[in-house]
Each structure stands twice: as structure tokens, then as C-alpha cells.
Amino acid sequence: MIPVLIVLNAGSSSLKFQVYDMFDGAEPRLVWKGLYEGLGAEAHFIVKDTDGAILDEMTWSRGDRIGHEEALMHLVSWLRSHQEGRKLAAIGHRVVHGGEAFTAPALVDDSVIQRLEALVPLAPLHQPHNLEPIRIVRRRLPGMPQVACFDTAFHQTQSDIASLFALPREMRERGVRRYGFHGLSYDYIASVLKDYDPRLAEGRVIVAHLGNGASLCALKEGTSVATTMGFSALDGLPMGTRCGAVDAGVIFFMLREMGLSPDEAEGVLYTKSGLLGVSGLSNDMRVLRSKAAANADAKRAIDLFVYRITREIGSLVAALGGLDGFVFTAGIGENDTATRSEVIAGLAWAGLALDEAANRGGGPRISTGPGPTAWVIPTNEELVIARQTRSVLGATQAKLAS
């Protein structure tokens, strides 16, 4: 039997999954990928093969009340009926926040779950949903190995100064520091840079993970030296519904002058700001692009997004001491030609020059001239989780055998 692992990424009403074959010494090989969406309402399941062909699809009525637990057990049942000589061996999970305790992927036990629950206030939009399938598996599939893989762990290479806030020491001692996020995405990009340009993999690179969540990361020789997100996933660039960097005084104004409760203020910053808040229309860049010519607010949201990207790039170039390359990735970065063009135009001072035809074609290299190079590289966070899960399981088995 071929051992397989499931990679899970849970949202509030969704459960994304990928299934990988695990062969000794080989890269995990993707077999199937799919999604449950509309959980808690009219749930929909779809699974595809590696060519994108739909293998199965199902929709439940609102009255069926399909939640994460029912979806996960349906997935396990589906896999058992399509084993084709395979056996489920482990489950890997994306977990947004690992705090200071988790600097590498971790084999899940009750102690790990307890420590991760304590980090919920630092990532309230993500952490509770990331932990739910872990609890479900512990309850419904006892003994199934699970590995938690963290978006924060990749940034542990940053210096103490880079992770420090100018706050009293006792706050730092309680874990108030810059952590950084989207680390699974940056880990993947760092791992494949050599396939695009070996010299770039050893150089100074800024990666732009631009999607509904957005951040930048400065890589030197493939390791993180600075990033735009900090203590929480609110910091840095404006995002789909999140504000990005904001003066802390704005929070006091919301509480004192506007009379918002802490929960209400948090809701504004996480779910009503960013592209949605500025435009008043949508958090979807595709919608804003379609409306921008006739709607000043849509254009303003786009312009702010691009401005903040180019401004933050300047700070990361300073942290790197120069720039050899720039990478676009994630939903907007990989697919929005206009955003790439506007960002590169804002980086003319750094020597970047856009190859218009290559940009329209999606790259991978979209720059021209002798200056720093610009690239479009699709990210693959799920593969990183599969790699890390296999690594942890291998290390655990080796330890037990010794």
C-alpha cells in the first residue's frame, strides 16, 4: 500500500484539501485536490485530479447542516472508496500562528493543541478554524498522526532587532513582538528560486505575496530577514478586508470617540477595511479593476494598495542593503497583470524595467534590462506542508527506532 497524507487548510466555512502520495526519499506527489465550501449552509464538495478534471462533486441542502466535522469524515470516506492501493498515513495542517514556542512543524498532541489555543487572540480570523479539524481528527480518528505547520516559523531567522517593537521590556517578555506570516508561501518560493535563477537564490530578493491577505518578505540567501506583517496578520499592506499598518492612536479614537467595543473595533480592522473599506464595493481586485474607470473609490483602493506595496518595498530594500530580484506570487500577484505593471513602474528607482509582453503572458520573468529581475512564480503552500509533515513523521519514526 502506498502511504498518503492529506493536507488541510480550514476556513470559517470552507475546507481545502490536497492528497499526496509519499514515496521514500521522493518529493510528495499530488494525487487529488479539492474543496468543501458553504459549510453550515448549502455545502458543496468538489475534487479534481492533477490535470484539473473533476472526479466527483456533491451539493448538500441547507437543512443537511454539513459542518467541518461532517466534511472531514466525508473526505475520509471518499478516500477509502478511491484508495487504488493507497492508505491514509497522516494529516498535515496549515496553522497561521505558532508564536514563539513553535519555530518548526510539530507533531500534534494535547499539549500542542493547548499552546496553539492560547494564540487565538493573535490570529482571530484564522487560528480557531485551523485548530478545528485538528480537534476533529483527534476525536474521530484517534491515533492518526497529525502535523501542524506554521506560517510564522519561516521568519524565525530574523534578527532580534527586526522582530522588536519599541515597547516596555515586560511586553516583549509576554510575547509581544513581530512574528510575520505567509511563511509557508515564502518557504516554497525560497525553495524553487534556484530553478528560475541560481544566482538569485543566493541573492537579495523581495517576495510579494499578494492576495486577499497580502505581505512582503525580504529574503537574503533564501532566509527571511524582514517582513511587513508583525504581531498579528493585520500589519503591513492593505489587504482584502484588513487595514494593514495603522497608527495605534486610531484604535483609541475608535474606542473612546466612536464608542466601539474592542470586539467591534477588531471587526472593523479585520473584516471591513482594506480594499473593501476604501472602495465601499468589494475586496476582490477583479471587481475593483472592472469598476475603476468609472468609480473613483475603486480606483482609490487600487492606488492605495499599489502605493503601499512600493513604499514598503523601499524599507525592505534598506533591510537587505540592495536588491537583486523581485517575485510576485499568490492570487493577485500571479494573475493581475495591471497590479504587476503598476508596482514595477513604481520601482523604476531601483532599476527594474518591465517586459510588457512577458507580463501579459504571465512570465515567469517579466523584466528586461541589466537591473534587478522581476518574476511571477506560483506559490504552493500545500506542498510545503506535505514536505514538512513527511519530515516530522520521518524524524519521529527514526527516534522511535533508535
Secondary structure, DSSP 8 states (H G I E B T S, - for coil): -EEEEEEEEE-SSEEEEEEEE--TTS--EEEEEEEEESTTSS-EEEEEETT--EEEEEE--GGG---HHHHHHHHHHHHHHT-SSEEEEEEEEEES--TTT-SS-EE--HHHHHHHHTTGGGSTTTHHHHHHHHHHHHHHSTT--EEEEESSGGGGGS-TTTT--SS-HHHHHTT-S-----HHHHHHHHHHHHHH-HHHHTSEEEEEEESSSEEEEEEETTEEEEES--SSTTSSS--SS---S--HHHHHHHHHTS---HHHHHHHHHHS-HHHHHHSS-S-HHHHHHHTTT-HHHHHHHHHHHHHHHHHHHHHHHHHTS-SEEEEEHHHHHH-HHHHHHHHHTTGGGT--B-HHHHHTT-SB-B-SSS-EEEE----HHHHHHHHHHHHHHHHHHHHH-
